[in-house]
C-alpha cells in the first residue's frame, strides 16, 4: 500500500514547473495539496516542519500527466499478453501467435478459455494483407484466440472463438475468411472479454495502472461501454483505482441513451467511445468521399438525430456527453446533432457541459468553427499522426496525400480556442505522455504543429478541464498535489514564433522551461509519481537504502 497520511514533504534543489514562479526550484506539499512554491533559499524556512525532504538533485517537477482516453483492461492484456505491435510481417505475426498459444498451454496457472492479443497492422507488412482464417487456425492450433487490430476497430478471431459467438455469421461486418468489423467485431470482442476471469481482468488492470504510474501519469479517463468492455469491467476498474495505489481513474460510459447507467456506475459522463463511426485503418471511419483504396465511404453507426437525442438527455441530466468520431461525415453528424440539441434544450446549457468529441481527426475550418460555437472539447491523440501520418503512412494509403495532410489539425484547433485534451487511446497507441507531447510539437504536417508548452498543457491541465475541473493540473499553492519528478536534459523554452524548432534558453522570457523534445533526443525518465500527495511510483534508483 502507498501512504495515506497528511504528511508534509519538501522538494528542493531542482526545477518546478509552476505558473506561480517561473524560476521555482522548491515546493512544499501538505497532505493532498501544494502549500508553497519558491526558491531553495526560502525553502529553508520549511525544513524543520517537513516529514520528508526530497533532494531533487536538479530534477524537474511537473504536474502529473492526464491520459484522456484509455482502455485499461485491453491495455493491460497487451502489456501482459500477446503484443503484435511492431510485427514486421504476416509470417512473424503468425509465429508469435503460435509461440503465445504454446506458452499458454504449458502454463499450469493458465485458467484456459480465450487467449487475447493486440496490435497487428497489415499496412506495414510485405505481404500487404492480414492472415486468412485457415492460416490463423493453423498458428493457433485449435485454440480460441482474439487479436484486435492496432486501431481496435477490427479483429482476427479463430474458428474456435467464432463458434462461441452465437449468430456471428449474420452480423454486419462478418467475413468468413478474414478480419471481422462492425457488429461482428463487437460481438466476438464481447465473447472474448466475457471469458476473462476476474483474476485475469484484475491483473490486466493493475498492469495498466502500474505502467501509467511509471510514466508520470496521475490520472486516466477510461472510455468504457457495452460494445468495448462491460459494466463489470468498468466497476472493477473504478474499485481498483479507489484503493489508491496508482493513478486516479475517471470513467466514461459510451452507450446511447445510457444516462442512468452512467450515473449508476459512477461515470463522469455518458460518452467516450460512443461510436458514430469506426477507424481509418479498418476502413470504417465514415467519410463524405470514398476511400482512396476502397470503393465505399466507411460505416455510420449514429445519425445526427440520435446524437441530438443523446446530447439533449445528457444536458437535461447535467451530465457530459461524448462521441467517437473520426471521419468528416461522422464529425458532421455530431456537429449537426449537438446544434440541434442546443436548439431543443438551450445552446448555453449545451455549451456549459463541454461535451466531448473523441479523436476528431478529419476537420476543416468550418467544423473547427463549429467546435468553438458549440463549446466542444476535442479529446485527441497526437501519437496517431506519429504512427500513421507522413507521405508513406497509412493515412495516405487510405485517403490520398491531400486529405491525409488535413488530419489532426491541432494548431488550427488551438487558434480557434477549442479546448484540447491529449490521450493515447491505449492500447491503440502505447501509454507514452512525453512521446505524445513530442508528436504534437513535431506533427508530420508542419502547419499542424503546436508548441511544446501548449502540448504539455493539453496533456496535463487539458485533461482536467475536459472533466470541468479548471483549477487542477497546475502546481500552485492550494492545488491538488499530483505531480511527477523527472530526470531530464537541459530545460528550454520553445520560441513563440516557431513551431518547428527555434529553442530558447533565455531566462528573461519568464517562462518555465520544459525538456527539449527534438526528435532523436532522449525523453525524460520518471523518478517519482505522486497522486494527491501519495507516492504511487518511485524509481528503483530513488528508493531509500535498506
VEXDRENGU-356793 format. One record per residue (C-alpha): x, y, z. Coordinates in steps of 0.05 Angstrom, whole numbers, plus 5000, padded with zeros to 4 digits. Example, Ala and Ser with C-alpha at 12.3 -4.5 7.8 and 13.67 -1.06 7.14 Angstrom:
REM VEXDRENGU-356793
524649105156 527349795143 
REM end
This chain:
REM VEXDRENGU-356793
500050005000 502150724989 501851225045 495251545064 497252105111 497452855115 505052855113 508953485096 514053395041 519253905019 522353824950 528454254935 534454334890 531054244823 526454594775 518954654790 514454774730 509555284760 505955894734 506456174804 514056254798 517656114731 524256064769 521855604825 526755084850 522954814910 515854614930 512354444996 506653944998 502053875057 497453275053 493853274986 495553994967 501254434945 502654925001 508255344971 512955414912 519255834910 526755854915 531655404952 533655994995 526556095020 525555335027 529955315088 524355605130 520354975118 525754455130 524154375204 516754235193 517653735136 516552995149 520652845087 525653255047 526653044975 533253274947 531753354873 539053404850 537053814790 530853404772 524653724741 517953724777 511653794735 504253664743 502752934731 500252764662 492952604647 491552094593 484652294570 482851664531 484850954551 482050254554 485349974616 483649234611 485449184538 491849574551 493749114608 492348504566 497048774513 502348914567 501748214597 499447814537 500847774463 503148434435 503648434359 505449174354 511549234310 510948534280 514848624215 510948134172 504947684169 509547084178 512547394241 505747534269 503346824258 509746554290 508447004351 501346724356 503846014354 509046154408 503946504452 498945934447 504445424463 506645834523 499645884550 498545144542 504844994582 502945464639 499845074697 496745724724 493445904658 485945894671 484245694600 479045994555 480146534504 487146794491 487747534473 492747954435 493148624402 496849074354 497348754285 497649224226 497748944156 499249624123 506649554141 507448814124 510948604059 505148124047 500348714048 494648314078 492148014144 492247254153 486646824127 482446434177 485945794156 492846094170 490546364237 487445704258 493845334239 498045804281 493245764340 492845004339 485345004352 485445504410 480346054417 484246684401 482147414393 487047904362 484948634356 487849054300 492149654321 486150124316 481549644355 476149714302 477149024271 479848374296 482147674277 478347104311 479846364305 474545864287 474245634359 472546344383 467546454327 463945824348 463046124418 459446734389 452046594373 449346884308 456147154287 455346974213 449147404207 452248034236 454248634194 461748634184 462447874185 467647584139 468146824134 475546844119 478447494144 478048034197 471448204230 468948914231 462749304255 457448894293 461048234281 467348514314 463448784373 460148114383 466547704381 470048204426 464448144477 465247394475 472747434485 472247924544 466547524575 471346934581 476347334623 476547104695 476247634750 483547484764 485547594691 481748254690 484848494755 491848314733 490948684668 488049304701 493549314754 498749254698 495849874664 495550284727 502750084745 505350254676 501750924677 504751094745 511750914719 510751424663 508652004707 501251944692 496952124751 490052064720 486651654667 479951744631 477351044619 472851014557 468350424571 461750194541 457549584524 460849494456 468049564481 468149284551 462549174602 459349464664 463048954706 469649154675 468649894690 466149754760 472249324775 477049854748 473950424788 474149994851 481449814839 483350544828 479650744892 484650314931 489450884919 495650514896 496050834828 493151384783 486151654792 481151384742 475051744715 470251304677 466151474615 460451014594 459251034518 452150794509 446651134470 441351354520 445751094576 444951684624 442151274682 447250724671 452951224672 450351524737 449450834769 456550644750 459451284777 461851514709 464052224695 460052244631 455651854582 460551854525 467651654508 467351114456 460051214437 461351044364 458951494309 463851144262 469850684263 477150784244 481050964182 485650354185 479749874185 476150274130 470450414179 471351154192 465451504159 467451974102 463952454055 468052173996 470451463984 476951184009 482751223962 483850473968 476650233975 470250373937 466050593996 465551144049 466050744113 460950604167 455951044202 453450804269 449451404293 445351934257 445152684274 438252564304 440852024351 446552484371 441553044385 437252584428 443352354468 446253054479 439353314499 438452764550 445452864578 444553614582 437953554617 441353084667 447353554676 451953004650 457453074599 456252714533 461652484485 462452134418 467751754380 468152094311 474052054263 471552154192 468952814165 461952544155 461752274226 464152934254 458853294213 453452844244 456053014314 456153764300 449153754269 446553354328 449653784381 447054414347 440054114344 440553934418 442254654433 436054884396 432054394437 434654494508 438555144503 445155294470 448255584533 446454954573 449754524520 456054944517 456654944593 457754194596 463554184546 461153554512 466953164482 468952904414 474052344416 479352324361 476252864316 481352734261 478252974196 476853704209 476454314165 475755054181 468155014183 467954434231 473254744276 469055374280 463054944299 467054644356 468155344383 460855544373 458254924409 463354924466 466054234448 472453934476 477053564427 479952944461 485452774412 491452304403 497752614373 501051924370 496251744314 499852234269 506651964292 504451254276 500451354212 502052044184 507352254135 508052124060 508551364067 503751264124 497050924130 493251574125 495951694054 494150974035 487051064058 485651784037 490952023988 496052554003 491553164003 486252914051 491552574095 495253234103 489053554133 488253064190 489453234263 489953994256 492054164327 494654864312 488155074279 484154794338 488355204387 487855834345 480255764346 480155684421 477954954422 480054614487 484754034475 485653414519 491052934498 490852184506 493551544477 487451114464 491750554493 492550014470 491550324401 497950714415 502150604478 501850994542 507451494527 506052204551 512552544532 512252184465 505252474456 507653174471 513353074421 508552814368 504253444374 510253914372 513353554313 507053364275 508653054207 504753624175 508554254197 502454714193 499154294248 504854344298 503954684366 508954904418 511554404469 508554844523 501654814491 502254064480 504453954552 498554374577 493753954535 496553314566 496153574638 491254134652 487353974589 485153304616 482553634679 478954174640 475553624600 472653394666 470354104683 475754194736 479354814712 483254914777 487054254772 493254044734 497954614756 502954674813 500755284852 499155384925 492455064941 492554594881 491953844886 498953544895 499053064836 505953134805 511852764774 519352834783 523652744721 530852634702 531353084641 536553424598 537154184595 530554544601 528755014544 523055474522 520555404451 520656074415 513456314406 514556494332 516755794311 513155134313 518754724282 525054864322 527455524350 529055344421 530855884471 534255824539 533856564555 531456614628 529057324615 522957024580 520056884648 517056244621 518255574657 522655104617 520954414592 525353864565 527953924494 523653424455 527053494388 526552814353 532552394368 533752664437 532252214497 525552304531 525352474605 525351894654 520451884711 523551844781 517251924823 509751984812 505352274866 497652284865 494152724916 500352724960 501151964956 507351674923 504851154873 511451044837 518651114858 524350914812 528950394839 534850874839 530951364881 528650884935 531750975004 537250485021 535149885062 
REM end
